Amino acid sequence: MGRVDHEQVRVLESALAAVGNGDSRERAELLSMLTLELLFDGDHIRRWARSDEALAIARRVGDRRGLMRVLTDRAWAIDAPDTLTERLANLDEAVDVLGEEKDLLLVIGVRARAAARLEAGDIAGMEADVERCEREAAALLEPLASWWAMFPRLQLTMLRGELQECEQLTQEFLQLGMRAGQPDALTFFAAALVGLRHQQGRMAEMRVVYEQAVAENPAMPAWCGGLALTCAVEGDRARALELLRKAAADDFAHMPRDWVWLVGICQWAETAALLKDQDACATLYEILLPWRELVISTGGAAWGTVVHHLCLLAIALGREHEAQQHLRDAAAMHAR
C-alpha cells in the first residue's frame, strides 16, 4: 500500500505478453490485476484505460466470475469523485452477476458498493449493503471475508456518531486483519483510527502516526494533508504552514486522482481554513466546489461532507453568504 511493486508489474506485463492480445478471461483478469498494482504510480489516465480494456474484454468473453473480478477491481482502479456514477453502475452489475452465490468476491463487491453509496449520500442504500455484507461474510466463515465486511460497518458507526462503539470496532478491525494475514491491515487500521480521532477532536494525538505514514507511503501525498492538519490542531503553525505552502505550490495538482484524493484535499482544506491562508483557501474552494454533494469516504472511515469543508473555507475567506448556504446544506445532508 502506498507504493508500486515494480517487480510485480513486470511479472504481470510478462504474463500479458504470454497470453497474447486476443480476448480471454486470463487477459482480462491480468489487466485488471495490473490496474491495482498501478494504483500509486500517479498516472490515472493509463490506469483507467487499462481498466476500460479489461472490462471490454471481460464483457466479450462472457465469463461470469471473470467479469465479477474485473468489475470489483474497477471500483478501486477508477476511484475518484468524477467516476462515482460509473462505479455505482459497475458495482450494481458486479453484485448482480454473482446473485446469491456465496463468494469472497461478492463480499468485496458489496463492501465497495456500500462505500460508494455513502459517498453519494445514499445512507439507506449503504445500510442495506452493510447488513448484506455481514451476512455474506458470516456464511463464508473466513477471517478475510469478515475483515472486508468490517469496512462499511466502521464507516456507518462513525457516521452515526457512535464513537465509543467505533473505538472498539477499530481495534477488532486490526486484530481481524492480522489474523486473516492481510498485509495492509496496519495501513487500513491507521486510516480508520485517524478518521475516528478526527471525529473525537483528538487529531493532535495522531501526529506520530501521520509522520510514519508520510515516510512509509511516498506515493500517497494525502497523508501529508493529514500531517499538516494535526500540526495545525496541535498549534505548530510554522510546520503546518510549511507543509501547506509546499503542497499549494502547484495548486495541489500533484495529488493523484485515486481513492484518497478527496479525503486528502479535504484535509488540506481544513488545514488552510485553520491557518486562514487566503490563497490556499481560495484554490481549495474552487477544487472542492464541484463535489459539494459528496460525503468523504475512505477505507474504514467517514470524514463528513464536502460541503462542510466548503463552509470552513468560505468562513476563512470572509464569504458570509456562501458560508451560511453551505452550512444549511451541510446540516441537511448530515440530517439524512
C-alpha positions as CSV (number, residue, x, y, z in Angstrom):
1,M,0.0,0.0,0.0
2,G,1.3,3.4,-0.9
3,R,4.0,2.3,-3.3
4,V,4.3,0.5,-6.7
5,D,5.7,-3.0,-6.6
6,H,7.7,-2.8,-9.9
7,E,8.7,-6.4,-9.8
8,Q,5.0,-7.4,-9.7
9,V,4.2,-5.0,-12.5
10,R,6.9,-6.7,-14.6
11,V,5.6,-10.1,-13.8
12,L,2.0,-9.1,-14.9
13,E,3.3,-7.5,-18.0
14,S,5.2,-10.6,-18.9
15,A,2.1,-12.7,-18.3
16,L,0.1,-10.4,-20.6
17,A,2.6,-10.8,-23.3
18,A,2.5,-14.6,-22.9
19,V,-1.3,-14.8,-23.2
20,G,-1.3,-12.6,-26.2
21,N,-3.7,-9.8,-27.4
22,G,-6.7,-12.0,-28.1
23,D,-9.8,-11.9,-25.9
24,S,-9.6,-14.3,-22.9
25,R,-10.6,-14.4,-19.3
26,E,-6.9,-14.6,-18.5
27,R,-6.1,-11.4,-20.3
28,A,-9.0,-9.5,-18.7
29,E,-8.0,-10.6,-15.2
30,L,-4.3,-9.9,-15.7
31,L,-5.1,-6.4,-17.0
32,S,-7.4,-5.8,-14.0
33,M,-4.7,-7.0,-11.6
34,L,-2.3,-4.6,-13.2
35,T,-4.6,-1.7,-12.6
36,L,-4.4,-2.4,-8.9
37,E,-0.6,-2.7,-8.9
38,L,-0.6,0.8,-10.6
39,L,-2.9,2.4,-8.1
40,F,0.0,4.5,-6.8
41,D,2.0,5.3,-9.9
42,G,0.4,8.7,-10.3
43,D,-0.9,8.1,-13.9
44,H,-4.6,7.6,-13.5
45,I,-5.2,8.0,-17.3
46,R,-3.1,4.9,-18.0
47,R,-4.7,3.0,-15.2
48,W,-8.3,3.9,-16.2
49,A,-7.5,2.9,-19.8
50,R,-6.2,-0.5,-18.7
51,S,-9.4,-0.9,-16.6
52,D,-11.6,0.0,-19.6
53,E,-9.7,-2.5,-21.8
54,A,-10.1,-5.3,-19.1
55,L,-13.8,-4.6,-18.8
56,A,-14.4,-4.6,-22.6
57,I,-12.6,-8.0,-22.9
58,A,-14.5,-9.5,-19.9
59,R,-17.8,-8.5,-21.4
60,R,-16.9,-10.0,-24.8
61,V,-15.7,-13.2,-23.2
62,G,-18.8,-13.6,-21.1
63,D,-17.3,-15.5,-18.1
64,R,-19.3,-14.6,-15.0
65,R,-16.6,-14.9,-12.5
66,G,-14.0,-13.1,-14.7
67,L,-16.5,-10.2,-15.2
68,M,-17.2,-10.0,-11.5
69,R,-13.4,-9.9,-10.7
70,V,-12.9,-7.1,-13.3
71,L,-15.9,-5.0,-12.1
72,T,-14.9,-5.3,-8.5
73,D,-11.2,-4.4,-9.1
74,R,-12.5,-1.5,-11.2
75,A,-14.1,0.1,-8.1
76,W,-10.5,0.7,-6.8
77,A,-8.9,1.3,-10.2
78,I,-11.0,4.2,-11.3
79,D,-12.0,5.6,-7.9
80,A,-12.2,9.4,-8.0
81,P,-15.2,11.8,-7.4
82,D,-15.9,12.2,-11.1
83,T,-16.4,8.4,-11.6
84,L,-18.9,7.9,-8.8
85,T,-21.9,7.3,-11.1
86,E,-19.9,4.8,-13.2
87,R,-18.6,3.0,-10.2
88,L,-22.1,2.6,-8.7
89,A,-23.3,1.2,-12.0
90,N,-20.3,-1.2,-12.2
91,L,-20.9,-2.4,-8.6
92,D,-24.6,-2.9,-9.1
93,E,-23.7,-5.1,-12.1
94,A,-21.0,-6.9,-10.2
95,V,-23.3,-7.8,-7.3
96,D,-26.0,-8.9,-9.8
97,V,-23.5,-11.2,-11.7
98,L,-23.0,-13.5,-8.7
99,G,-26.5,-13.2,-7.3
100,E,-26.9,-15.3,-4.2
101,E,-23.7,-17.3,-4.8
102,K,-21.5,-17.4,-1.7
103,D,-18.1,-16.0,-2.6
104,L,-15.4,-13.7,-1.2
105,L,-15.7,-11.6,-4.3
106,L,-19.3,-10.9,-3.5
107,V,-18.4,-9.6,0.0
108,I,-15.8,-7.3,-1.6
109,G,-18.2,-6.1,-4.2
110,V,-21.0,-5.3,-1.7
111,R,-18.4,-3.6,0.6
112,A,-17.3,-1.4,-2.3
113,R,-20.9,-0.5,-3.2
114,A,-21.6,0.4,0.4
115,A,-18.7,2.8,0.3
116,A,-19.8,4.3,-3.0
117,R,-23.3,4.7,-1.7
118,L,-22.0,6.5,1.3
119,E,-20.0,8.8,-1.0
120,A,-23.2,9.5,-2.9
121,G,-25.1,10.3,0.3
122,D,-27.4,7.2,-0.1
123,I,-27.4,6.2,3.6
124,A,-30.4,3.9,3.3
125,G,-28.6,2.0,0.5
126,M,-25.4,1.9,2.4
127,E,-27.2,0.5,5.5
128,A,-28.7,-2.3,3.4
129,D,-25.3,-3.1,2.0
130,V,-23.7,-3.2,5.4
131,E,-26.2,-5.8,6.6
132,R,-25.8,-7.8,3.4
133,C,-22.0,-7.7,3.5
134,E,-22.0,-9.0,7.1
135,R,-24.5,-11.8,6.2
136,E,-22.4,-12.9,3.2
137,A,-19.2,-12.8,5.2
138,A,-20.7,-14.8,8.1
139,A,-21.8,-17.5,5.6
140,L,-18.2,-17.9,4.4
141,L,-16.6,-18.4,7.8
142,E,-13.4,-16.8,6.6
143,P,-11.5,-14.2,8.6
144,L,-10.6,-12.3,5.4
145,A,-14.3,-12.0,4.5
146,S,-15.2,-10.8,7.9
147,W,-12.4,-8.2,7.7
148,W,-13.7,-6.8,4.4
149,A,-17.2,-6.7,6.0
150,M,-15.9,-4.5,8.8
151,F,-15.0,-1.6,6.5
152,P,-18.6,-0.4,5.9
153,R,-19.7,-1.2,9.5
154,L,-16.9,1.1,10.8
155,Q,-17.9,3.8,8.4
156,L,-21.6,3.6,9.3
157,T,-20.8,3.6,13.1
158,M,-18.6,6.6,12.7
159,L,-21.2,8.3,10.6
160,R,-23.8,7.8,13.3
161,G,-21.5,9.3,15.9
162,E,-21.4,6.1,17.9
163,L,-17.8,6.8,18.7
164,Q,-17.4,4.5,21.8
165,E,-18.6,1.5,19.8
166,C,-16.4,2.7,16.9
167,E,-13.3,2.7,19.2
168,Q,-13.9,-1.0,20.0
169,L,-14.6,-1.9,16.3
170,T,-11.4,-0.2,15.2
171,Q,-9.4,-2.5,17.5
172,E,-11.3,-5.6,16.3
173,F,-10.7,-4.5,12.8
174,L,-6.9,-4.5,13.3
175,Q,-7.0,-7.9,15.1
176,L,-9.1,-9.5,12.4
177,G,-6.9,-8.2,9.6
178,M,-3.8,-9.5,11.3
179,R,-5.4,-12.9,11.9
180,A,-6.5,-13.0,8.2
181,G,-2.9,-12.3,7.1
182,Q,-3.9,-9.1,5.3
183,P,-0.6,-7.3,4.5
184,D,-2.3,-3.9,4.6
185,A,-4.1,-4.4,7.9
186,L,-2.0,-1.9,9.7
187,T,-2.4,0.8,7.0
188,F,-6.1,0.4,6.9
189,F,-6.3,0.4,10.7
190,A,-4.3,3.7,10.8
191,A,-6.7,5.2,8.2
192,A,-9.7,4.1,10.3
193,L,-8.1,5.3,13.6
194,V,-7.3,8.8,12.3
195,G,-10.8,9.2,11.0
196,L,-12.1,8.3,14.4
197,R,-9.7,10.7,16.2
198,H,-10.9,13.4,13.8
199,Q,-14.5,12.8,14.8
200,Q,-13.4,12.8,18.5
201,G,-11.5,16.1,18.2
202,R,-8.3,14.3,19.0
203,M,-6.3,14.8,15.8
204,A,-3.3,16.2,17.7
205,E,-2.7,12.7,19.0
206,M,-2.1,11.4,15.5
207,R,1.0,13.3,14.6
208,V,3.3,10.4,15.1
209,V,1.0,8.1,13.0
210,Y,0.9,10.7,10.2
211,E,4.7,11.2,10.3
212,Q,5.3,7.5,9.9
213,A,2.6,7.2,7.2
214,V,4.1,10.0,5.2
215,A,7.6,8.3,5.4
216,E,6.3,4.9,4.5
217,N,3.8,5.8,1.8
218,P,5.6,8.2,-0.6
219,A,3.0,7.7,-3.4
220,M,0.1,8.7,-1.1
221,P,0.5,12.5,-0.6
222,A,-2.9,12.5,1.0
223,W,-1.1,11.6,4.3
224,C,0.7,14.9,4.1
225,G,-2.6,16.7,4.3
226,G,-3.4,14.8,7.5
227,L,0.0,15.6,8.9
228,A,-0.5,19.3,8.2
229,L,-3.9,19.2,9.9
230,T,-2.5,17.5,13.0
231,C,0.2,20.2,13.2
232,A,-2.3,23.0,12.8
233,V,-4.6,21.5,15.5
234,E,-1.6,20.9,17.8
235,G,-0.6,24.6,17.4
236,D,2.6,24.0,15.4
237,R,1.6,26.7,12.9
238,A,5.1,27.0,11.3
239,R,5.2,23.3,10.4
240,A,1.6,23.2,9.2
241,L,2.2,26.3,7.0
242,E,5.4,24.9,5.6
243,L,3.6,21.7,4.5
244,L,0.6,23.7,3.2
245,R,2.6,26.1,1.0
246,K,4.7,23.3,-0.4
247,A,1.5,21.4,-1.4
248,A,-0.2,24.5,-2.8
249,A,2.8,25.4,-5.0
250,D,1.3,23.5,-7.9
251,D,-2.3,24.2,-6.8
252,F,-2.5,20.7,-5.4
253,A,-2.1,19.2,-8.8
254,H,0.4,16.6,-7.5
255,M,-2.4,14.9,-5.6
256,P,-3.1,11.6,-7.6
257,R,-6.6,11.0,-8.8
258,D,-7.2,8.0,-6.7
259,W,-9.4,6.7,-3.8
260,V,-7.8,9.0,-1.2
261,W,-7.8,12.2,-3.4
262,L,-10.9,13.6,-1.9
263,V,-10.1,13.0,1.8
264,G,-6.6,14.4,1.1
265,I,-7.9,17.6,-0.5
266,C,-10.5,18.0,2.4
267,Q,-7.7,17.7,5.0
268,W,-5.7,20.4,3.1
269,A,-8.9,22.5,3.1
270,E,-9.4,22.1,6.9
271,T,-5.7,23.0,7.4
272,A,-5.9,26.1,5.2
273,A,-9.1,27.2,7.0
274,L,-7.5,26.8,10.4
275,L,-4.4,28.7,9.2
276,K,-6.5,31.3,7.4
277,D,-4.2,31.1,4.4
278,Q,-6.2,33.1,1.9
279,D,-4.6,31.9,-1.3
280,A,-4.8,28.2,-0.4
281,C,-8.4,28.6,0.8
282,A,-9.4,30.2,-2.5
283,T,-7.7,27.5,-4.5
284,L,-9.2,24.6,-2.5
285,Y,-12.6,26.2,-2.5
286,E,-12.7,26.0,-6.3
287,I,-11.3,22.5,-6.3
288,L,-14.0,21.2,-4.0
289,L,-17.0,23.1,-5.2
290,P,-17.9,20.6,-8.0
291,W,-18.1,17.8,-5.3
292,R,-20.2,19.7,-2.8
293,E,-22.9,17.0,-2.8
294,L,-20.5,14.2,-1.8
295,V,-19.7,12.5,1.5
296,I,-16.0,11.9,2.2
297,S,-15.5,8.1,2.3
298,T,-12.2,6.3,2.5
299,G,-11.1,3.0,3.9
300,G,-12.8,2.3,7.2
301,A,-13.6,6.0,7.9
302,A,-16.2,8.6,7.1
303,W,-14.9,12.2,7.2
304,G,-18.2,14.1,6.9
305,T,-19.4,16.1,3.9
306,V,-17.5,18.1,1.3
307,V,-20.0,21.0,1.8
308,H,-19.0,21.3,5.4
309,H,-15.4,21.8,4.3
310,L,-16.6,24.4,1.8
311,C,-18.3,26.2,4.7
312,L,-15.0,26.3,6.6
313,L,-13.2,27.7,3.6
314,A,-15.9,30.3,3.0
315,I,-15.7,31.4,6.6
316,A,-11.9,31.8,6.3
317,L,-12.3,33.8,3.1
318,G,-14.9,36.1,4.7
319,R,-17.6,35.0,2.3
320,E,-20.5,35.2,4.7
321,H,-23.4,34.4,2.3
322,E,-21.7,31.3,0.8
323,A,-20.7,30.1,4.3
324,Q,-24.3,30.3,5.5
325,Q,-25.6,28.5,2.5
326,H,-23.0,25.8,2.8
327,L,-23.8,25.4,6.5
328,R,-27.5,24.9,5.7
329,D,-26.7,22.4,3.0
330,A,-24.3,20.5,5.4
331,A,-26.9,20.4,8.1
332,A,-29.5,19.0,5.7
333,M,-27.0,16.3,4.4
334,H,-26.0,15.3,8.0
335,A,-29.7,15.0,9.0
336,R,-30.1,12.3,6.4
